[in-house]
Amino acid sequence: MKHALILSVLTALSAPMAAQAACYADYKAKQDAPLRLHYGVAQISEPCTVPAATQQLQPRLQQAGWTLLNVVSVFDENGLAERKESAGPHFLRY
């Protein structure tokens, strides 16, 4: 009985941590006159979905003079390392 109670308490305590897992999106953006393109990675808030990432990234990029072309994917921290080199200076910039 004590073990079941301890297990249920630990499960309840770990649930909020899992719900707050970091979420990231990789995206493509452009600037006109002259045409410039970039690939980047940005941290986004929940929910961790492409539509939510699109909604969050559009104003961030627009403020810096970029137009969001598309969100490629959303992922957790496990996908960061493999995208860092490709994103270059746009890794976690916006």
N, C-alpha and C positions, 0 to 999 in steps of 0.2 A: 504494500500500500504506500509506504513512504517513497519507494522508488518511482512509482507511478506519479505521485504528487510532484516530486523533484523534476521528473522528466517533463511534465506538463508545464511547470513554471519556467524551465529553461527554454522550452519551445515557444512559450508566450513572449519571453524576453527577447528571443532572437528574431521574431517575426518583424518588428519595426526596423531592425538593422537590414534585413533582406529587402524590405520595401524601399529603403533609402539607398539602394545600390546606385553607384554612379552610372550615368547614361551618356553616351557620346554619339555623335553623328559625323559621318564623312560626307562631304558635299563638293559640288563644282560651282564656281562663280566666275563672273566676267566683268570687265570694265570696257567701255567703248572709248574711241578716239584718243589714243590708238587702242586697238583691240588687245586686251590682256586677259588671260585665263589663269585660274588657279584652282588647285585641289586643296582642301583643308579638312581639319578635324576640329570639332568644337564640343564642349560639354553642354548638355542640355538638361532641362528639368523634366521631371516626370509629367505625363506618361512618356515612356520610351518608345515612341512611334514615329514613323516618317512624317505623317501630317503635323504632329506636335513639333518636331524638329524644324520642319519647313516654316511653321508659324513663328518660331523663336528666332531662327537664323535670318529671315528676310530683313527685319528691322536692324539687326546688328550689322549685317553686311552693308545694307543701304547707307547707314550712318558713316561708313568708311568709304563710300563711293563704289561699292560693288553691287552687282545684281546676282541674286541666287539663281543658278540654272536648274539644279536639282539636288535633292538629298539622295546620296547613293545608298546608304544603309544606316541603321542604328545598332549600337552594340554596347557591351559593358567594358570594364577596364581590361578584360582579357584580350581585346582586339586593338588596344592602343599601340603596343610595341611594333606590331607588323605594319602599321600605317604611318609611324613617325617619320621615317625617312622620306616617304612619298609626299607627305604634307609639307616638309621643309619649314620655312618661316611661318606657314599658316597652321602649324600644329598648335592647337589650343589657343590660338590668337583671338578668335571672335567668340 
